[in-house]
Amino acid sequence: MSTLIEASGLHTYYGASHILQGVDIRIDAGESIGLLGRNGMGKTTLIRTVMGHLPAAQGKIVIRGKDNTRAQPHQVARQGVAYVPEGRGIFPNLDVRENLLVAARPGFNGRNDWTYERVLETFPRLSERLGHGGQQLSGGEQQMLAIGRALMTNPDVLILDEATEGLAPLIIAEIWRIIEAIRETGVATLIVDRNYRKVLAHTDRCVVLEKGRVVEQRDSATLASQSDLLTRYLGV
C-alpha cells in the first residue's frame, strides 16, 4: 500500500501557543483514518498544517514522496488532496452548479472519475437545487455541496473536518452514507467528527490527539472495544 501523506515531528504554534507538539501521521492510498480528540486538542490545527494553511515550526510533510513542508494550499491541492473545512467555505454568490464546476479538474494522474454527472448522482438533493445560490441552501445541503465540490477535483485524499456538525439527524445519516460510498471508491479519507462511534465505524484506523500529541494510534475496530481509552481521551 503506497503512502500518500506522511507528516513527522510536526510542531505548530498559534502566536505564543504551542499547539502541535511533535505529531506524526500517515495516510496510505485507499485508507480511511479517523482523527479523534476532545475540543482544542489540535485536530484542526493538524489538518491546516498538512494543507499548508498554517506553517510548521518544526517537522516534515511529505506528499507522494515529495517534501511539501513549505507548500502553499494550492500546491497541496494539486497533489490530489481535497479539504472540506469546518464551516464548509462554499461560495454564497454562486449557485450550486457554479460551485461545483468552478472546482472541476482532472486528478493528479489525469483521472476524471468524479464528473459533474457522477457528483449529482451521488448527491441527488443537489440536482434538485442547481439554480439555488449557496446562501439559499440548508446546512446539510451546504455540506453536501462542499463535499461534492471537493470530489470535482478528483482527489486521492479527502479530508473532512467536522463532517456532520450542527446538522439534523436525517441529514447526518445521509452524510455518513455518502462518506461510506466515497470510501468504497478507493478515495482515502481523513475524518474529524464529534460522533466518535460513527468515525470508528467508517474508518480503518484512528489517531487520537491529546494536548497536541498523538496518544493512541490503532485500528478502529480495536479502539472501539477499548472503553477505558475512549473514556480517558474522549470523555465518553
Secondary structure, 3 states (H helix, E strand, C coil): CCEEEEEEEEEEEECCEEEEEEEEEEEECCCEEEEECCCCCCHHHHHHHHCCCCCCCEEEEEECCEECCCCCHHHHHCCCEEEECCCCCCCCCCEHHHHHHCCCCCCCCCCCCCCHHHHHHHCHHHHCCCCCEHHHCCHHHHHHHHHHHHHCCCCCEEEEECCCCCCCHHHHHHHHHHHHHHHHCCCEEEEECCCHHHHHHCCCEEEEEECCEEEEEEEHHHHHCCHHHHHHHHCC
